[in-house]
Amino acid sequence: MVCPGSDGVTETDPCRLGRCSAPGCRTVFVDVSRNGRRAYCSRLCATRVHVSAHRDRKQRR
């Protein structure tokens, strides 16, 4: 089985390949989470996005 958009060169399930959702990050990663919904390549990227969103919300007050 090959997912759309994958090239099939990995040994892992190609459906588990993902791109980091953080702006400016172009990292591709293998999603090994149970539900397969990982959004960021690392905790660092996730933290940056969440801190930025928090600061934006706080600034709007």
C-alpha positions in Angstrom: 0.0 0.0 0.0 1.3 3.4 -1.0 -0.2 6.7 0.2 -0.8 9.5 -2.3 2.2 11.8 -2.4 4.7 9.3 -1.0 7.6 7.9 -3.1 7.6 4.5 -1.3 11.3 4.5 -0.5 11.0 4.1 3.2 10.7 0.8 5.1 8.1 2.4 7.5 4.5 2.9 6.5 4.6 5.9 4.1 1.3 7.1 5.6 3.2 7.8 8.8 5.4 10.4 7.1 4.6 14.0 8.1 5.9 17.6 7.7 6.3 19.8 10.6 3.5 22.4 11.0 5.7 25.1 12.5 6.1 28.1 10.2 9.5 28.1 8.7 10.3 24.5 9.6 10.7 22.1 6.6 11.5 19.0 8.5 9.9 15.7 7.5 9.5 13.1 10.2 8.1 9.6 10.8 5.0 9.8 13.0 5.3 7.0 15.6 2.5 8.3 17.8 -0.4 5.9 18.6 -3.1 7.9 16.7 -0.9 9.1 13.9 -1.7 12.8 14.3 1.7 14.2 15.2 2.0 17.8 14.0 5.5 18.9 14.9 9.0 17.4 14.3 10.1 18.2 17.9 9.0 19.6 21.2 11.0 22.7 20.4 8.9 23.5 17.3 5.7 22.8 19.2 6.8 25.0 22.0 7.7 27.9 19.7 4.2 27.7 18.0 2.4 27.5 21.3 4.4 30.3 23.0 3.8 32.5 19.9 0.1 31.9 20.0 0.0 32.6 23.7 1.8 35.9 23.3 -0.5 36.9 20.4 -3.6 36.2 22.6 -2.2 38.1 25.5 -1.2 41.1 23.3 -4.8 41.4 22.0 -6.2 42.1 25.5 
